[in-house]
Amino acid sequence: MNEFTHKGKNKKEFVKYIFNDISTTYDFLNHFLSLGIDIIWRKKFIKSLGFSKDDKVLDVATGTGDVAFAIKKKYKSEIIGLDLSINMLDIAKKKSKKMNAEDIVFMEGDAENLPFDDNAFNKLVISYGLRNLGDCKKGLEEFYRVLKPNSKIGILEFLHPKSTIISKLFKFYFNNILPRVASLFSNSKAYRYLPESVENFMTPNELKILLEEVGFKNVSCNNLTFGITTIVNAEK
C-alpha cells in the first residue's frame, strides 16, 4: 500500500514541497546515507558522456548543483541547471560563489515543460530526478525536443536491481534503515518517499523501451555497485 502519489500534478507539487523542505540537510544526508559512494557514482556518470568545453549542457533536476559543478570543474562546458525547488537552487547559487563557478546558470523550471527552444543543447543530464517527474514520458519527450541531433542524454537513477544478495541487503537498508537514520536529521517525508518511489518506478529495460519510443537510439544501461544504481545513456 503506497503512502504517496507517484504520478501526475499532485506528485510534482509534493516533490517540490519535500525538496524545499530538506534543502538545508540534503547534501549532508546524501553523502552520509550513501557512505560517500554517491560521489563515485556521479564521477562515473559524467565520464560516460564524454563532455567537451564546447558543449551546451542542461542539468535537469540539478538540486544543489553537484553534477553541474563536477562537469564544470573538469570540462568548462556551458551549463544551465534547472530545478522545481527554489530552496535547492538558492543553495546551488551559494555554492557556485564558493566554487568560483558563477557562470553556471541556475533557474527554476519544470522538466515536463522546458523553457528552451528546440535543438538547444549538446548534452542533457538528469541525476536521481527522472523518478520524481509527474509524467516520465512527457519529460523524456521534452528532453528529446531540446537536444540537438546527434547529441546525448545521460540518466543516473535508482532502478529495480536484479535480485542478488547485495540488492536484497540494499533494499533492506533503503526501506528500513535509511528512513530511520534520516529522521534523526530531518522531519521531512522525503526519506520515506524515496524508497517507495523506487519501488514504483521502472526497471532498466522498461526505461530503455520508453526512451526508444520517444525516439532515442543507441540506449545503453550500465549497472553500478551490483545494480544499486544505473547509468542510462542514449543519443538523439
N, C-alpha and C positions, 0 to 999 in steps of 0.2 A: 504494500500500500504506500503510494507516494505521499510525502508531506508537501511537496512543492509542485508548481506547474512547470511543465517543460516544453511548452510551445506557445506561440502567439504573443500578442502585445503585452499581456499581463506578465509573461515571463521577462520580457525586456525591461519593463518597469521595475520588477523585483530585482533583476540583476543590477540595474543602475543603482537601486537603493542600497543593496548589500555592499557593492564596491565603494560607494561613497562612504558607507559606514565603517569599513575595515581599512580605509586608505592609510591611516597612520601606523598600523601594525602590519600591513601587507608584506612589505619587503622582509622584515624580520621573520615573520611566520613562514614565508616561502622558503627561506634558506634553512631555518631551524627545523621545520617539519619534514623537509626533504633531505636533511642531513647534508645540505650543501650540494647535492648531486644535480639539482636543477641548473646550476651554473654550467656543469659539464654538458648537460643536455642542450642547453642553448648554444654553446660553442659548436657542438657537432651539427646542430640545426643550421647555424649561419654558414658553416663551412660547406654544407651540402648544396648551397645555392650559387656559389661562385660569383660573388659580388665584384663589382669594379667601381672605381671612382666616378665613372660616367653614368652610373645607374641612377635613375629616379625611383625611389623606394617608398612604398606605402606600408606602414606598420599598423595593421588593423587591430583593435583591442590592445593598444600599446600599454595600457595601465600606467605604471610609474616609469616606463621607458627603458627597461633593462635591455630588451632586444635592440631597440633603436640605438642605444648608447654603444652596445657591443659591435654593431655593424659600423657605426661611425668611427669608432676607435681604430678599426683595422682597415677600413676601405674608403673612408672620406666621401661616401656617396651622399647625394641629396636625399634627405629623408623627411617624410611627414608622418607623424604619429597621431592616430585618431582613436578616440575612445568616447563612450557614452558618459563615463563618470568624470565630472568636473573636479572632484576632490583628488582623484588619482592623477589627473592631468596637472593639477596645481603642484603636486609633489614632483612629477616629472620635470616641470619647468624649474623648480628649485634645484633639483639635481643637475639640470643642464648648466646652470650657472657655476656650480661647484666643479663640474667636469669640463668646463670650457667648451661646451657643445651647444651654445645658444643658437647656432644656425639650424638645429633641428626644429621644425615647426610642429608644435603640439596643439591639436584642435579638437573640439567637441564635435561628435558626429555619429551617425547611425550606419553601421556596416551594411544594413539592408537597403540603404538609400544614400549612397556615397555622393558627396557634393563635388564631384570631379567630372571632367569631360571624358568621353570615350578615348581609349588608346593613350592614356596619360602616363603610365608607369612601366618601367622595365621589370620590376620585381614587386611582388606583394607578399607580405608575411603576416601570419596570424598565429600567435603562440598562446595556447590554452584559452582561446576565445571563441573558436568556432562552436563549441559545445554550448555557449551561452547565448547564441542567437535565437530569436523567436522563430525564424524560418530559415533553416540552414540552406535550403536550395536557393532561396531568393538572395541570400548573402553571396553564395558562390556565383550566381548569375551576375551580380554586381561586380564581383572581383574579376570575372571574365571580361566584362564590359570595359573596365578602366585600364586593363592591361593591354600593352601594345602587342601586335603579332610577334610571334617567336620569343615571347617573354615567359617568365617563370613565376609560379606560385609556390610558396612553402607553408606547410601547416605542421605545427608541433602540437600534439594533443594526447590526452589520455583516452585511448580507445580500448575496447574489450580485449584484454590479452588472452593468448591461448592458455588453456588450463594446465599449468605446471605447478610444482611445489612452490616456486618463488612467487608466481602470480597469486596463488592462494594465500600465501603469507602476506603479500602486499595488500590484497583485498581485505584481509582481516584488519591490518593496520589502518588502511584507508577508511574503513567503515566503522571501526570501533575505537581505535586509539587516537587517531588524528583529531577527530571532533572533540574528544575529551581534553586533550592537551591544549588545543586551540582555545577552548572555552576558558582556560586559565588566563588568557591574554585578551580575549575578545568576547563580548556578549552577543555578537552577531550570529545570525542563522547561516552565514556563509559556509562554514565548515561542516555543517550538516547537509547543506545543499550540494557541496562539491562531490562527495561520493555518490549521492543519488543521481546527480546529473550525468555522471559517467555510466551508471547502470542503465540510464535511459537513452544513451547515445549510441552511435553506430560502431560496428566492427570496422577494421581497416578495409576489408573487402567491400563492405557496403558503401564506405566513403569513396573508394576507388570507382565504383559503379556510378555514384552520383556525380562525381567530377567529370566522368566521361559523358554522362547525359547532358551536362551543361555545355560541353564542348571541349574540355581539356583533353590533352593527349599525353602519351608517354608518362602515365601515372606510375609512380614507384612508392613503395612503403618500406621503411626501414625501422624495425623494432629496436629499441634501446633498453638495456638493463632487463633482459628476459621478457621484453614486451610490456613493461610497465608503462612506457610512453612510446610514441611512434612519430617518426618524421614522414610526412607525405609530401612528395614533390610532383609537380606536373607542369606542362607547357601549354601555352595558348598557340 
